Amino acid sequence: MTPKELLINALQSHNIQVLADRGKFLDLEKDYTVEVEANGIYKLLWLGKVVAPFGDLEKLCEFVKM
């Protein structure tokens, strides 16, 4: 699976809605966007500003659900 596919599966398993798929960007609920980087890191943005990079999809999903 690609990093993007892994991200989509993780989001689905945590019931996090993907509002738009814009290539390497996925727009999520609560004004979050995730950028899938080539090195396997997922950059979480909120209203266009970087919140944090995540290498662990579980932690990323937990953060979005808070």
Contact map, one row per residue, 1 for C-alpha under 8 A:
111011000000000000000000000000000000000000000000000000000000000000
111111000000000000000000000000000000000000000000000000000000000000
111111100000000000000000000000000001000100000000000000000000000000
011111110000000000000001000000000001000000000000000000000000000000
111111111000000000000000000000000000000000000000000000000000000000
111111111100000000000000000000000000000000000000000000000000000000
001111111110000000000000000000000000000000000000000000001000000000
000111111111000000000000000000000000000000000000000000000000000000
000011111111100000000000000000000000000000000000000000000000000000
000001111111110000000000000000000000000000000000000000001100100000
000000111111111111000000000000000000000000000000000000000000100000
000000011111111110000000000000000000000000000000000000000000000000
000000001111111100000000000000000000000000000000000000000000000000
000000000111111100000000000000000000000000000000000000000000100000
000000000011111110000000000000000000000000000000000000000000000000
000000000011111111000000000110000000000000000000000000000000100010
000000000011001111100000000110000000000000000000000000000000000000
000000000010000111111000011110000000000000000000000000000000000000
000000000000000011111000011110000000000000000000000000000000000000
000000000000000001111100011100000000000000000000000000000000000000
000000000000000001111111111000000000000000000000000000000000000000
000000000000000000011111111000000000000000000000000000000000000000
000000000000000000001111110000000000000000000000000000000000000000
000100000000000000001111110000000011100000000000000000000000000000
000000000000000000001111111000001111000000000000000000000000000000
000000000000000001111111111100001110000000000000000000000000000000
000000000000000001111100111110111100000000000000000000000000000000
000000000000000111110000011111111100000000000000000000000000000000
000000000000000111100000001111110000000000000000000000000000000000
000000000000000000000000000111110000000000000000000000000000000100
000000000000000000000000001111111000000000000110000000000000000000
000000000000000000000000001111111100000000011110000000000000000100
000000000000000000000000111100111110000000011111000000000000000000
000000000000000000000000111100011111000001111000000000000000000000
000000000000000000000001110000001111100001111000000000000000000000
001100000000000000000001100000000111110111100000000000000000000000
000000000000000000000001000000000011111111100000000000000000000000
000000000000000000000000000000000001111110000000000000000000000000
000000000000000000000000000000000000111110000000000000000000000000
001000000000000000000000000000000001111111000000000000100000000000
000000000000000000000000000000000001111111100000000011100000000000
000000000000000000000000000000000111100111110000000011101000000000
000000000000000000000000000000000111100011111000011111000000000000
000000000000000000000000000000011110000001111100011111000001000000
000000000000000000000000000000011110000000111111111100000000000000
000000000000000000000000000000111000000000011111111000000000000000
000000000000000000000000000000111000000000001111100000000000000000
000000000000000000000000000000001000000000001111110000000000000000
000000000000000000000000000000000000000000001111111000000000000000
000000000000000000000000000000000000000000111101111110000000000000
000000000000000000000000000000000000000000111100111110000000000000
000000000000000000000000000000000000000000111000011111000000000000
000000000000000000000000000000000000000011110000011111100000000000
000000000000000000000000000000000000000011110000000111111011000000
000000000000000000000000000000000000000111000000000011111000000000
000000000000000000000000000000000000000000000000000001111111000000
000000100100000000000000000000000000000001000000000001111111100000
000000000100000000000000000000000000000000000000000000011111110000
000000000000000000000000000000000000000000000000000001011111111000
000000000000000000000000000000000000000000010000000001011111111100
000000000110010100000000000000000000000000000000000000001111111110
000000000000000000000000000000000000000000000000000000000111111111
000000000000000000000000000000000000000000000000000000000011111111
000000000000000000000000000001010000000000000000000000000001111111
000000000000000100000000000000000000000000000000000000000000111111
000000000000000000000000000000000000000000000000000000000000011111
